[in-house]
Amino acid sequence: MSNQNFDPAQLNESQQLALGTYTSVTNQEPSAAVPLLQRSEWNVQIAIAKFFDGEAPDPVAEARASLPSSTPPPQSITREILLNGSTSFPRSPVSPPREPAPRIVPQPESQKTYRPPLLLSILFTPFNILYRLFTGSLSLFWYLFPFFPRLLPAISGRSVPARSRTGRRPLNPRDTAARFAREFEEEYGTHELPFYEGGYAEAYDLAKRELRFLMVVLLSPEHDDTSVFVRESLLSQEVLDYIKDPQNKIILWAGNVQDSEAYQVSNALNCSKFPFAALIVHTPQDSSTSMSTIARVIGLQPASAFVAKLRTAIAQHSAALDRVRTTRNEQQATRNLREEQNSAYERSLAQDRERARQRREAEAAQARAEQEIKAKADAKVQEAQKAEQWKRWRAQSILPEPGPDVKDVTRVSIRLTSGERVIRKFAENAEMEELYAFVDCYDAFKAGEDLSAAMEPTGYKHNYNFCLVSPMPRVVYDMESGGTVAGRLGRSGNLIVEPINDEEDEA
């Protein structure tokens, strides 16, 4: 399976799960992650370790290289030239040698100091004095025989902790870097070296992520050449200008080997002599995840030779890094474009959903409004029907007009809204509601319909939508005041029917 024609559908379910876990941790493209997972037998933990620490040499390739041959490999020659400190490289098409540069994370050590109770401190004071005398004599022995501490781990198979070797208090990587920078400035004065303010692992990851060169400088204060190297080489203007040049993309990390982290880095980089400097960079020609040591400056070197080695190593690997940067930029541009497209699609989808929601709400509101209008219209129709039914029913119970032989009557002239004038007599004991009922049911009387079968509508209360008014002087004879027609109008009356606008009253 080639990286260019990578198809995730070709992987089975377990391989796709391993690929997803690996890419979520390393943020590496799937096309570059699949070959590393295949070399790791699809073991995610091994692949992640290879990504951060670099891949170990292939045992098959090493076995083939160990076979006798009449012509030694050119890589061995170049490696020997580098170790001897030569600044010239043989003109050969073979790329310069590279050693894997592992990612070192210092082992965490407790920062908390246990303070025993006062009584125990007094009881154990003699043992404490004997222990300090023993450790002091042991430190003197290590000082007189400095080679012995390095032989002891090889014989016993264990490494000596940093605190037991130097007595320096172990700190976290960032505090260790700050302590080194402070001690360096106290020893050599104010300088312009851009030391990285963090641990080696942080600088390592930054150089790998941003495709920059990681320059590691390891110093031993007990070495005789350290002060000369720092003052004449490391702090020289030529070296300062080259390290600070942004075009060289150098990250400078330095450490004191008396500290635990720098000591572990020196062992990992196979440091055999101080002062020591190494240039580490991502080497895509070896692997998509490897970090390699491309230059080593061992011992005291003049500033010109120091810069020459750095310049040669950086020049040999800049082209490959530029290609990787271009590829990453294209991939990042593609990823950004995809994210922008997805974001635009999500925004468009959200707008469509919002418009659909608003449309549904508008349609529902319109439907409710139509239902309310229809309900009101139906209610009005039913109200009108019940009003007509009530009028026919009420017309049955209206008292008949008194005859000519009845003297105690009230003669009322009523002008209707249609302009018709009606004259009628009412008995002396007729209520005002009788007069209003006569006016309201006059159309039923006038039509001459058979009103005997009319029934009173259930659940209906009739309201008269008019009032009776005398023209001059204007007096309103409302029904709510009650009384009889004779008592309100006397022997006769001239009235006008004025309709009451219910809509205006409601407003």
ROMAR-441475 format. One record per residue (C-alpha): y, x, z; residue in one letter. Coordinates in steps of 0.2 Angstrom, whole numbers, padded with zeros to 4 digits, always signed. Example, Ala and Ser with C-alpha at 12.3 -4.5 7.8 and 13.67 -1.06 7.14 Angstrom:
! ROMAR-441475
-0022+0062+0039a-0005+0068+0036s
! end
This chain:
! ROMAR-441475
+0000+0000+0000m+0016+0008-0005s+0032+0006+0004n+0042+0000-0011q+0029-0014-0015n+0026-0019+0004f+0021-0037+0006d+0018-0043+0024p+0006-0056+0017a-0007-0042+0014q-0008-0039+0033l-0020-0049+0044n-0014-0059+0059e-0017-0044+0072s-0008-0032+0060q+0007-0043+0058q+0008-0045+0077l+0007-0026+0079a+0021-0024+0066l+0032-0037+0074g+0030-0029+0092t+0033-0011+0084y+0049-0016+0074t+0056-0026+0089s+0055-0010+0100v+0060+0003+0087t+0071-0007+0075n+0063+0001+0060q+0061-0007+0043e+0044-0014+0040p+0041-0004+0024s+0043+0012+0034a+0034+0006+0050a+0018+0001+0041v+0013+0019+0036p+0015+0025+0054l+0005+0011+0061l-0009+0014+0048q-0009+0033+0054r-0010+0026+0072s-0024+0015+0068e-0013+0000+0072w-0011+0005+0090n+0007-0001+0095v+0008+0011+0110q+0003+0026+0100i+0015+0022+0086a+0030+0019+0097i+0026+0036+0106a+0025+0044+0089k+0042+0036+0084f+0051+0043+0099f+0042+0059+0102d+0037+0064+0084g+0020+0065+0077e+0008+0079+0083a+0001+0091+0069p-0013+0084+0059d-0030+0092+0066p-0037+0092+0049v-0023+0101+0041a-0023+0114+0055e-0042+0117+0053a-0039+0120+0034r-0025+0132+0038a-0036+0142+0050s-0048+0146+0036l-0048+0164+0030p-0037+0167+0015s-0032+0182+0005s-0014+0175+0004t-0005+0170+0020p+0004+0153+0018p+0023+0156+0015p+0027+0145+0030q+0020+0157+0042s+0030+0171+0034i+0046+0161+0036t+0042+0156+0054r+0040+0174+0058e+0056+0179+0050i+0065+0165+0060l+0057+0171+0077l+0063+0188+0073n+0081+0182+0072g+0084+0186+0054s+0098+0175+0046t+0091+0177+0028s+0078+0166+0021f+0066+0170+0007p+0070+0162-0009r+0055+0151-0011s+0053+0133-0016p+0044+0130+0001v+0055+0121+0014s+0060+0130+0029p+0048+0129+0044p+0050+0115+0057r+0043+0113+0074e+0041+0096+0082p+0055+0092+0095a+0048+0080+0108p+0058+0068+0117r+0059+0073+0135i+0063+0060+0149v+0064+0068+0166p+0052+0062+0179q+0061+0050+0191p+0063+0058+0209e+0069+0048+0224s+0087+0051+0229q+0084+0044+0246k+0083+0056+0261t+0073+0051+0276y+0081+0054+0292r+0068+0054+0307p+0073+0048+0324p+0082+0060+0336l+0066+0062+0347l+0055+0067+0333l+0068+0079+0326s+0068+0088+0343i+0049+0088+0344l+0047+0095+0326f+0061+0108+0327t+0050+0123+0329p+0039+0118+0314f+0055+0115+0304n+0061+0133+0309i+0044+0140+0304l+0045+0130+0287y+0062+0137+0283r+0057+0155+0287l+0042+0153+0276f+0051+0145+0261t+0065+0158+0263g+0052+0172+0261s+0044+0163+0247l+0060+0162+0238s+0063+0180+0240l+0046+0184+0233f+0050+0173+0218w+0066+0182+0215y+0057+0199+0216l+0043+0194+0205f+0051+0181+0193p+0037+0181+0181f+0024+0175+0194f+0031+0157+0194p+0027+0155+0176r+0010+0162+0178l+0006+0150+0192l+0007+0134+0182p-0004+0141+0169a-0018+0147+0182i-0017+0131+0192s-0014+0119+0178g+0001+0111+0187r+0019+0114+0185s+0031+0118+0200v+0044+0105+0204p+0062+0109+0201a+0067+0107+0219r+0054+0119+0225s+0059+0132+0212r+0078+0132+0214t+0082+0121+0229g+0095+0111+0219r+0095+0093+0222r+0088+0083+0208p+0100+0070+0201l+0099+0057+0187n+0102+0064+0169p+0120+0058+0168r+0125+0065+0185d+0116+0081+0181t+0126+0083+0165a+0142+0080+0175a+0137+0094+0187r+0133+0106+0173f+0150+0103+0165a+0159+0105+0182r+0150+0121+0186e+0152+0128+0168f+0171+0125+0170e+0172+0133+0187e+0163+0148+0180e+0171+0151+0163y+0188+0141+0165g+0195+0127+0154t+0186+0126+0137h+0185+0114+0122e+0166+0113+0120l+0162+0094+0118p+0147+0093+0130f+0137+0077+0128y+0140+0067+0145e+0122+0061+0147g+0104+0066+0147g+0094+0075+0134y+0084+0059+0130a+0101+0049+0126e+0107+0063+0115a+0091+0064+0107y+0091+0046+0103d+0109+0046+0097l+0105+0060+0085a+0090+0051+0078k+0099+0035+0076r+0115+0042+0068e+0106+0056+0059l+0116+0069+0067r+0112+0087+0072f+0108+0090+0091l+0112+0107+0097m+0103+0111+0113v+0110+0126+0123v+0100+0132+0138l+0107+0144+0151l+0100+0153+0165s+0113+0159+0178p+0101+0173+0184e+0100+0181+0167h+0111+0196+0163d+0116+0191+0145d+0122+0173+0150t+0140+0177+0154s+0142+0188+0139v+0134+0175+0128f+0145+0161+0134v+0162+0171+0134r+0160+0181+0117e+0149+0169+0107s+0149+0151+0113l+0167+0150+0118l+0173+0160+0103s+0185+0151+0092q+0173+0153+0077e+0159+0144+0086v+0171+0131+0094l+0179+0126+0077d+0161+0125+0069y+0154+0114+0083i+0170+0103+0083k+0171+0100+0065d+0167+0082+0062p+0159+0085+0045q+0145+0095+0053n+0140+0080+0064k+0134+0090+0079i+0130+0083+0096i+0131+0097+0109l+0120+0096+0124w+0118+0110+0137a+0109+0112+0153g+0105+0124+0167n+0087+0128+0168v+0088+0127+0187q+0089+0108+0184d+0073+0099+0182s+0078+0091+0165e+0084+0107+0157a+0068+0116+0164y+0057+0103+0155q+0067+0104+0139v+0065+0123+0139s+0046+0121+0141n+0045+0108+0127a+0055+0119+0115l+0045+0134+0119n+0060+0144+0126c+0054+0162+0129s+0071+0170+0132k+0088+0166+0138f+0101+0162+0132p+0093+0150+0121f+0100+0138+0108a+0091+0126+0096a+0096+0114+0082l+0086+0098+0081i+0088+0085+0068v+0078+0071+0060h+0067+0077+0046t+0062+0063+0034p+0052+0074+0023q+0039+0076+0037d+0039+0059+0043s+0050+0043+0044s+0051+0045+0063t+0050+0064+0067s+0063+0075+0075m+0061+0094+0072s+0068+0110+0078t+0076+0118+0062i+0084+0133+0070a+0082+0144+0085r+0095+0156+0092v+0086+0167+0105i+0095+0180+0116g+0112+0187+0114l+0119+0184+0097q+0137+0188+0090p+0147+0173+0086a+0146+0176+0067s+0127+0177+0067a+0127+0162+0078f+0137+0152+0066v+0128+0159+0051a+0111+0152+0058k+0119+0135+0061l+0127+0134+0044r+0111+0139+0035t+0100+0127+0044a+0113+0112+0042i+0116+0116+0024a+0097+0116+0020q+0095+0098+0028h+0111+0090+0024s+0105+0084+0007a+0090+0075+0014a+0100+0067+0028l+0113+0061+0016d+0099+0052+0006r+0092+0044+0022v+0110+0039+0027r+0113+0031+0010t+0096+0022+0011t+0100+0016+0029r+0118+0011+0023n+0110+0001+0009e+0098-0007+0020q+0111-0011+0033q+0122-0018+0019a+0107-0029+0013t+0104-0034+0031r+0122-0038+0034n+0123-0048+0018l+0107-0057+0023r+0115-0061+0040e+0131-0067+0032e+0121-0078+0020q+0111-0085+0034n+0127-0088+0044s+0135-0096+0030a+0120-0107+0027y+0119-0112+0045e+0138-0116+0045r+0135-0127+0029s+0120-0135+0037l+0130-0139+0053a+0145-0146+0042q+0133-0157+0033d+0125-0163+0049r+0142-0166+0056e+0147-0176+0040r+0131-0186+0041a+0134-0190+0059r+0152-0195+0056q+0146-0206+0041r+0132-0214+0052r+0145-0217+0066e+0157-0225+0053a+0144-0235+0046e+0138-0241+0063a+0156-0245+0068a+0159-0254+0052q+0143-0264+0055a+0148-0268+0072r+0165-0274+0067a+0157-0285+0053e+0145-0292+0066q+0160-0296+0078e+0170-0304+0064i+0155-0314+0059k+0151-0319+0077a+0169-0324+0079k+0169-0334+0063a+0152-0343+0068d+0159-0346+0086a+0175-0354+0078k+0164-0365+0066v+0153-0370+0081q+0169-0374+0091e+0176-0384+0077a+0160-0394+0075q+0159-0397+0094k+0177-0402+0094a+0174-0415+0080e+0158-0421+0089q+0168-0423+0105w+0182-0433+0096k+0170-0445+0089r+0162-0447+0106w+0178-0448+0115r+0185-0461+0102a+0171-0473+0109q+0178-0473+0126s+0197-0476+0122i+0203-0492+0129l+0208-0505+0116p+0226-0509+0113e+0233-0523+0124p+0235-0540+0116g+0252-0549+0113p+0249-0559+0129d+0249-0544+0140v+0267-0541+0146k+0265-0525+0157d+0263-0513+0143v+0271-0497+0136t+0276-0496+0118r+0274-0478+0111v+0280-0472+0094s+0271-0456+0090i+0276-0445+0075r+0260-0435+0070l+0260-0417+0063t+0257-0424+0045s+0273-0434+0046g+0265-0451+0049e+0272-0462+0062r+0260-0472+0073v+0266-0486+0085i+0254-0491+0099r+0254-0501+0115k+0245-0494+0131f+0241-0503+0147a+0251-0501+0163e+0237-0491+0171n+0233-0480+0156a+0232-0461+0160e+0242-0448+0150m+0225-0441+0145e+0222-0458+0137e+0237-0455+0126l+0232-0437+0122y+0214-0443+0117a+0221-0457+0106f+0232-0444+0097v+0218-0432+0095d+0205-0445+0089c+0217-0454+0078y+0209-0447+0062d+0192-0453+0068a+0200-0471+0071f+0208-0470+0054k+0192-0465+0044a+0184-0480+0051g+0167-0472+0054e+0153-0479+0064d+0156-0470+0081l+0142-0478+0091s+0129-0465+0088a+0141-0450+0093a+0135-0440+0108m+0145-0429+0120e+0142-0410+0115p+0133-0400+0129t+0142-0385+0136g+0159-0389+0129y+0176-0392+0137k+0189-0399+0125h+0206-0392+0125n+0220-0401+0117y+0229-0390+0105n+0245-0400+0104f+0258-0407+0116c+0269-0422+0116l+0288-0420+0116v+0302-0432+0116s+0316-0427+0104p+0332-0431+0113m+0333-0426+0126p+0319-0414+0124r+0306-0417+0137v+0288-0410+0136v+0275-0423+0143y+0260-0412+0146d+0244-0418+0152m+0241-0406+0166e+0255-0415+0176s+0244-0431+0176g+0251-0448+0179g+0251-0464+0169t+0259-0467+0153v+0270-0481+0160a+0275-0470+0175g+0280-0455+0163r+0287-0465+0149l+0293-0481+0156g+0292-0497+0145r+0294-0487+0128s+0294-0469+0122g+0297-0460+0106n+0286-0444+0105l+0283-0430+0093i+0266-0420+0091v+0269-0402+0092e+0254-0390+0089p+0250-0376+0100i+0246-0360+0092n+0232-0352+0102d+0233-0335+0093e+0251-0333+0098e+0246-0338+0116d+0232-0326+0117e+0244-0312+0110a
! end
